[in-house]
Amino acid sequence: MKMKYTDSEVSPAFQQYFGKRYDKWKTTLDGILDEKRLSDEEVTDQNQKKFKSSITFSWLGLLFNILWYAYHGGKNWLAFTFVMAAYSVFLGASPLILGFEIWLSTQWVFLLISFIPAVLLAMFAKPYILATKFDEVSRTGGSIQPASWGRLFGALAILVVATMVSQALMVSFLFQQF
């Protein structure tokens, strides 16, 4: 028998994981469960997809986006970090790809595009984090992997390297223009 979203082992594990912020996360969790009508449902892949489709805004997700997600050990945090890094390198290489004149005339578009990942993480990170924690509780029978500064610094290192590559591409391109 699979675990349900409201089983008794979920609450203590979540209380231990979220600590003094448990009440805020519990409010978000209850809102998602009510909205998606999952309170009495089992934690299955289909229900998890439904759960993760919820939109809940998070200021921490907007400000720290992938770092916040990695700290909480959200599912596939490393893959998301590499996607963000590749995205950063793409933005740095965009003048090489498009040419200087086109890039210069459309720079405002690239500025807007650069905010898209942060906004998406601000909207979807909380449900993804909670879904990851439900998976951990159902898989382990009541324990949750703690938040990790190591994951955060790992993600930060990947993003710093990507930003350095992006800036190097940008600077080398600008030196070629003048």
Secondary structure, 3 states (H helix, E strand, C coil): CCCECCCCCHHHHHHHHHHHHHHHHHHHHHHHHHHHCCCCCECCHHHHHHHHCCCCCCHHHHHHHHHHHHHCCCCCHHHHHHHHHHHHHHHHHHHHHHCHHHHHHCHHHHHHHCCHHHHHHHHHHHHHHHHHHHHHHHHHCCCCCCCCHHHHHHHHHHHHHHHHHHHHHHHHHHHHHC
